[in-house]
């Protein structure tokens, strides 16, 4: 318990934010190894007990730790937190994700543990997180499904439908193996948190953080956690807002998964479309082909042309997306190596020349036939389609290479991996 009073609490205006004030109680811990960072809004009924849990967990783990409450309350939450020895960052109500963004510059611990102030997660059990941190893990996800869930703590719709479905989708898109992506209790090194550069303002920060941990190739592990139902008399934030709130939170989390995983929907499908398209187009360049009584000709070539164009553009879009998403710069270096500027531009130019030559060949034959439809040399028609495809693919390659290198010029090149 701190002897904090309005007179002996230190107040500091945060640089660059005239709406945020850091309040430091007397006896503040020096040089913490761990920072427990908790957004809170109108939690006066439970925040005192929560901070007692934190102190118990800190003592059991034998670690120097600070508790930082990001507060946007209109009740006594900040006063209770200060009296319990926590630092309080007073901010307007700007969203859950924004709360973590506000807190990041003033976090002092090398390791950061995130969670809620409502006593639904058991912060008396911090030692498993410290053990993983000291084993050089950088991102630690709590898992309620590997731990325990108190009866009534999670609605059946969330437990058996919503959470398993979004877990499955995220793991499918990103090739990960998380069991509980919505768990609010999680740990991350401060270096990795800063490198993530979280942008989400609201609930979707949770998915953005998980996705970026995969993009950054952080050393990640899960630990079982205990999840309790709300204390008697406390109403959850979703219930305060209304029945639509959890659906909105689920939708914006799904949106974050899809936005940061756009390359999943274009990269591999694009490679398949390009391969199939080229087989159809090049395979029929010499003329019609009959297989098992079925003749494949110009219509099939146009299908192949369409697939080729969509496929190549999709591949380049995937490269650009990965370059934008990856905070470590690995994707940027990989794709610049695959598509180096000068060789790729030269290749695009040569492909354009081949396509142009085939087009000129068709135009000459057309003029030679008196500008009328001619069927004397059907191979010329097929080669003309191949030429048009070559011209379009060369243009896409040229423009996409310029865009890829432009994006790479502004993409990060180093992610902090401490």
Number of C-alpha atoms within 10 A of each C-alpha: 15 15 13 21 13 11 6 11 17 15 15 12 14 15 9 7 10 9 11 20 19 21 21 20 23 18 11 15 14 11 12 17 15 24 22 22 25 22 23 24 21 17 23 21 17 19 24 22 15 23 23 16 19 23 21 16 18 23 15 13 18 12 15 15 25 26 28 26 29 28 25 22 18 11 13 14 22 27 16 21 26 26 18 22 24 28 25 28 25 22 20 12 14 12 16 20 20 21 25 23 18 18 20 17 11 11 20 18 20 17 25 30 25 20 21 18 24 26 20 20 23 19 26 18 18 22 17 15 26 23 12 18 23 10 10 13 20 25 28 26 26 29 24 24 15 14 12 13 19 12 10 10 13 15 12 10 9 13 14 11 12 14 18 15 13 19 18 17 16 21 16 12 17 16 12 15 14 18 19 19 24 23 18 19 23 21 30 24 25 24 16 21 23 15 18 21 14 18 14 21 15 17 20 23 22 21 23 23 22 20 25 22 22 16 21 21 17 20 16 19 17 22 17 15 24 19 23 19 18 16 13 8 8 13 12 13 13 14 11 9 10 9 10 10 14 15 12 14 15 19 14 17 22 17 15 19 23 17 13 21 20 16 25 18 15 23 21 15 16 25 18 16 22 24 16 17 25 21 16 21 26 18 16 22 22 16 18 16 13 9 7 5 7 8 11 16 19 18 9 16 26 18 14 26 27 17 21 28 20 19 26 24 20 22 23 24 21 21 22 23 23 23 28 19 22 24 24 21 20 18 22 27 14 13 18 16 10 10 19 13 15 10 10 17 19 13 14 23 17 15 21 22 16 18 24 17 15 23 22 14 16 20 16 12 18 16 10 11 13 9 11 10 8 14 10 9 10 14 15 22 23 23 23 21 23 26 25 18 25 25 23 18 23 24 17 17 22 19 14 20 22 15 15 22 19 12 16 20 11 10 18 18 16 13 19 16 16 13
